[in-house]
Amino acid sequence: MTAMNISLPDSLKDYVDEQVGEGGYGTSGEYVRELIRKDPDRKRYGQ
């Protein structure tokens, strides 16, 4: 697995942290990976 570092404004970092806490993700990386996995479906179905 390869690592990727990203920078976020504080407001987006706070949002990700909230989603991690509410969504049962162990880390912010798990949350971001899930978003990326879902992206092809989102594009395909216009969501």
N, C-alpha and C positions, 0 to 999 in steps of 0.2 A: 504494500500500500504506500502511496506517495502522500506527503503532507502538502497542504496549501494554507498559507496564512492570508487572512483578509483583514482589512481595517474597516470599522464601522463607526458611524457617529454614535455618541452616547445613547441617543434615543432608540436607535435600532438595536444596539447591544442590550438595552433594558428590555426591549420587546422580545428578543430571542431568549433572554433569561426567563422571562415570564412564561413563554411557550414551553421551555424545558421543564419548568416546575409544574405547569398545568397539564402537559401532554404526556408525561411519563417517560420523557427522554432522559437518559443518564447524563448527557453532555450536550453542549451547543453543537458540537460536530455531528452528533447523531441527528439532531434536528435539521441541520443544513443538508446532510446527506439525504434525509427523507424528502425534503423539498426538491432536491435535484432529481431524485428517483421519480417523483410525481410529475415533473415538468413535461416530459413527452406526452403524457395523457392530457394534461392541461392544454397543451398546444393542439393536440389532435381533436379534442372536443370543445375547443374554444372557451374554456373556463378562465 
